[in-house]
Amino acid sequence: MRSIMIIAAFMVGLGTLMAQLADKMTASPALAKSVSQKTAVEMPAQLGGRSLSIPRDARGHFQTEGRIEGQRIAFMVDTGASVVALNEKSAARFGFRPSRSDYTTTVSTANGTIKAARTRLAMVELDGIVVRDVDAMVLPDEALSENLLGLSFLSKLKRFEYANGRLVLEQ
């Protein structure tokens, strides 16, 4: 129960911080005009690639649905997470079931330090944006309530930015 409360407090704090940072950022006028109200849009030729625009939810977080190796999964985009982080329940759906001896990597979280199991995802997709060979970690369910889409995915994109109340990802 204590871990759940700590995770909840971390998520609220992270959401507040992201909302404050988002409010301080300004949108690129060219991008703001080119992004439609749809969640995923094909960008004009001058910008190239695919783009996904994710609205901020009531908590100030950016929630999206994606696919890992073809199967659906919900993510919270977390630019502060160095890798994609999956809880054990979600990871098991994709066939990743680390044994206790696989939890060898120490990671720092809002709960303090915890052991995680490293894995690599062959493919992660968000509405047409496909990234292959993505580093990930599996954390115990009690340490991670929501799956996090971290920098091991985001850093393989052309760019990501906050614009007009939305997180815009471009490949």
Buried (B, 14 or more C-beta within 10 A) or exposed (E): EEBEEBBEEBBEEBBEEBBEEBEEEEBBEEBEEBBEEEBBBEBEEEBEBBBBBBEBEEBBBBBBEBBBEEEEBEBBBBBEBBBBBBBBEBBBEBEBEBEEEBBEBEBEBBBEEBBBBBBEBEEBBBBEBBBEEBBBBBBBBBBBBBBBBBBBBBBBBBBBEBBBEBBBBBB
